[in-house]
């Protein structure tokens, strides 16, 4: 069974993330979305609330081969603990590629897991931090996040 691991802070989960999930869910028997807890970053949205909202978003899209977990530590360790064969990363532009490629090399060296890149789609250029900034300033972000995510923002 091929299992992919898609890690991120997902603070919040965006339509770009959803595009990656939809694509990866077609490629893998199972996909695990890992909400990583980064001690260097303060979260805006509670990880458990975001987890439930992502799960609802998946149901709303009729995607049933995806599981959502939270974890601390290295993504590769969480992926290995969940029997994943590949790491999945969303790519928005060439800067993302170069950043992600450096991390992928290290991840492969320490875990043996290869990384597969998936385009983040037409709305993929809108980052979580941009969505947060727009939302805090009273702008409509409904086209950038799934409805279940908007409901918890």
LUMBA-853543 format. One line per 10 residues: number of its first residue (from 1); their letters; for each residue x, y, z of C-alpha. Coordinates in nm, 3 decimals. Each point is the difference from the previous one (the first is absolute). Layout:
residues N
NUM	a	X:Y:Z ~ ...
//
This chain:
residues 153
1	xxxxxxxxxx	0.000:0.000:0.000 ~ 0.137:0.342:-0.097 ~ -0.050:0.260:0.271 ~ 0.093:0.365:-0.041 ~ 0.070:0.245:0.282 ~ -0.090:0.366:-0.054 ~ 0.141:0.209:0.284 ~ -0.056:0.364:0.082 ~ -0.119:0.243:0.264 ~ -0.325:0.054:-0.193
11	xxxxxxxxxx	-0.062:0.317:0.201 ~ -0.248:0.027:-0.172 ~ -0.053:-0.272:-0.260 ~ -0.050:0.171:-0.339 ~ -0.137:-0.084:-0.343 ~ 0.362:-0.044:-0.113 ~ 0.039:-0.270:0.266 ~ -0.329:-0.155:-0.111 ~ 0.122:-0.013:-0.360 ~ 0.311:-0.190:0.112
21	xxxxxxxxxx	-0.214:-0.237:0.207 ~ -0.243:-0.069:-0.287 ~ 0.290:-0.079:-0.233 ~ 0.192:-0.214:0.248 ~ -0.315:-0.187:0.107 ~ -0.035:-0.119:-0.361 ~ 0.361:-0.119:-0.010 ~ 0.014:-0.188:0.331 ~ -0.201:-0.275:0.163 ~ 0.002:0.212:0.313
31	xxxxxxxxxx	0.114:0.353:0.079 ~ 0.077:0.128:0.347 ~ -0.016:0.373:0.064 ~ 0.232:0.075:0.289 ~ -0.058:0.323:0.189 ~ 0.349:0.064:0.132 ~ 0.057:0.189:0.320 ~ 0.300:0.226:-0.051 ~ 0.147:0.128:0.326 ~ 0.144:0.297:-0.194
41	xxxxxxxxxx	-0.344:0.119:-0.116 ~ -0.299:0.110:0.203 ~ -0.327:-0.138:-0.140 ~ -0.289:0.231:-0.080 ~ -0.260:-0.279:-0.009 ~ -0.022:-0.287:0.248 ~ 0.140:-0.318:-0.160 ~ -0.291:-0.220:0.113 ~ -0.261:0.245:-0.131 ~ 0.190:0.022:-0.330
51	xxxxxxxxxx	0.025:-0.380:-0.013 ~ -0.378:-0.037:0.033 ~ -0.060:0.274:-0.259 ~ 0.237:-0.168:-0.248 ~ -0.178:-0.332:0.058 ~ -0.334:0.171:-0.072 ~ 0.146:0.162:-0.313 ~ 0.108:-0.344:-0.123 ~ -0.351:-0.139:0.059 ~ -0.147:0.299:-0.183
61	xxxxxxxxxx	0.222:-0.089:-0.299 ~ -0.081:-0.374:0.023 ~ 0.364:-0.088:0.068 ~ 0.008:-0.308:0.220 ~ 0.352:-0.141:-0.030 ~ 0.157:0.281:0.203 ~ 0.069:0.002:0.373 ~ 0.094:0.311:0.200 ~ 0.240:-0.022:0.295 ~ 0.195:0.240:0.218
71	xxxxxxxxxx	0.360:-0.063:0.097 ~ 0.307:0.153:0.157 ~ 0.357:-0.045:-0.113 ~ 0.131:-0.074:-0.347 ~ -0.239:-0.063:-0.287 ~ 0.207:-0.297:-0.117 ~ -0.036:-0.165:0.341 ~ -0.378:0.049:-0.005 ~ -0.010:-0.135:-0.356 ~ 0.201:-0.309:0.094
81	xxxxxxxxxx	-0.212:-0.052:0.316 ~ -0.306:-0.007:-0.229 ~ 0.154:-0.242:-0.254 ~ 0.016:0.260:-0.277 ~ 0.199:-0.064:-0.318 ~ 0.027:0.358:-0.128 ~ -0.001:0.357:0.120 ~ -0.229:0.240:-0.189 ~ 0.077:0.371:-0.034 ~ -0.197:0.273:-0.172
91	xxxxxxxxxx	0.189:0.230:-0.233 ~ -0.116:0.354:-0.080 ~ 0.297:0.131:-0.195 ~ 0.370:-0.048:-0.075 ~ 0.101:0.145:0.338 ~ -0.208:-0.271:0.171 ~ 0.169:-0.263:-0.215 ~ 0.354:0.102:0.103 ~ -0.098:0.027:0.366 ~ -0.181:-0.335:-0.003
101	xxxxxxxxxx	0.275:-0.176:-0.196 ~ 0.256:0.075:0.271 ~ -0.231:-0.144:0.265 ~ -0.087:-0.300:-0.221 ~ 0.369:-0.092:-0.033 ~ 0.045:-0.001:0.377 ~ -0.326:-0.187:0.056 ~ 0.099:-0.268:-0.248 ~ 0.343:-0.034:0.161 ~ -0.133:-0.043:0.354
111	xxxxxxxxxx	-0.314:-0.201:-0.076 ~ 0.028:-0.157:-0.344 ~ -0.331:0.164:-0.096 ~ -0.022:0.172:-0.336 ~ -0.196:0.323:-0.047 ~ -0.263:0.053:-0.268 ~ -0.087:0.358:-0.096 ~ -0.353:0.098:-0.095 ~ -0.096:0.337:-0.147 ~ -0.217:0.197:0.243
121	xxxxxxxxxx	-0.244:0.095:-0.278 ~ -0.134:0.332:-0.123 ~ -0.061:0.133:0.353 ~ 0.320:-0.155:0.132 ~ 0.184:0.330:0.002 ~ -0.211:0.116:0.293 ~ 0.186:-0.106:0.314 ~ -0.151:-0.071:0.340 ~ 0.167:0.312:0.137 ~ -0.156:0.211:-0.278
131	xxxxxxxxxx	-0.342:-0.149:0.074 ~ 0.043:0.076:0.372 ~ 0.104:0.359:-0.074 ~ -0.295:0.058:-0.234 ~ -0.243:-0.156:0.250 ~ 0.128:0.202:0.298 ~ -0.046:0.314:-0.208 ~ -0.360:-0.078:-0.079 ~ 0.040:-0.122:-0.358 ~ -0.204:-0.281:-0.153
141	xxxxxxxxxx	0.215:-0.315:-0.015 ~ -0.277:-0.240:-0.098 ~ 0.157:-0.076:-0.338 ~ 0.334:-0.089:0.164 ~ -0.115:-0.251:0.264 ~ -0.255:-0.283:0.008 ~ -0.331:0.086:0.169 ~ 0.066:-0.219:0.306 ~ 0.328:0.189:0.056 ~ -0.168:0.338:-0.039
151	xxx	-0.255:-0.108:0.260 ~ 0.274:-0.037:0.265 ~ 0.201:0.311:-0.086
//
